[in-house]
């Protein structure tokens, strides 16, 4: 039985531990109205002449004048101008975590009953199955471990992979995550791979490990999707199609990235205690489905 592991410390570079079958983990350190008037005409009146012989005095009928009165017209409302139409901002579609999704290609409850199982304990970390879940405990501050959680013979590339993580004890700066596409490095003394990491303060990042070197692909990014502190349950999901990656927590999209360095490999989990020791996280239900892309 081969056992290999590496310790992560603040001053040292990160490395990975692997296992084959029951092998030991590798850990690494490091959006106006108008009015119109009408006028009535004035009628004329005539005086009558009396006969020459008799003569009542002549009377004249009074003339009645009619005055004009102005009749207001109905007010005409002022014309209104229609507002100019404004363009709506374009809405960016959320990347689909189920695009080109196929069948399950690998799964493990991480309860010790699957095809992979091993335990580890030293002065820095404990790692093993407790109450049907894979439990990792960091004993010292400023140190971390990377543990393999599948056989290193797995060669899975384009896939949708998810795992449940439950924080038991976790400081704001403490970290934990899922590793994928792990494979032996050029020296065969460590491992290369990708790591999707969460901080207990509610941030996520994505990096690549190559031997003892780390490359940040997506720096720490805050998201309300991430449940903070402890206890807290978070489901981590990665959609990987070739060199394209999409990241989700609890079913909510976080960010995307591109990198084609590593094409396939196996799985691991990651912890880094940046507080005072005692970071504790359990993992369960690892499921991988094929992506046809």
Buried (B, 14 or more C-beta within 10 A) or exposed (E): EEBBBBBBBEEBBBBBBBBBEEBBBBBBBBEEEEEEEEEEEEEEEEEEEEEEEEEEEEEEEEEEEEEEEEEEEEEEEEEEEEEEEEEEEEEEEEBEBEBEBEEEBBBBBBBBEBEBBBBBEEEBBBBBBBEEBBBBBBBBBBBBBBBBBBBBEBEBBBBBBBBBBBBBBBBEBBBBBBBBBBBBBEEEEBBBBBBBBBBBBBBBBBBBBBBBEBEEBBEBBEBEBBBBBBEBEBBBBBBBBEBBBBBBBBEBBBBEBEBEEBBBBBBBBBBBBBBEBBBBBBBBBBBBBBBEE
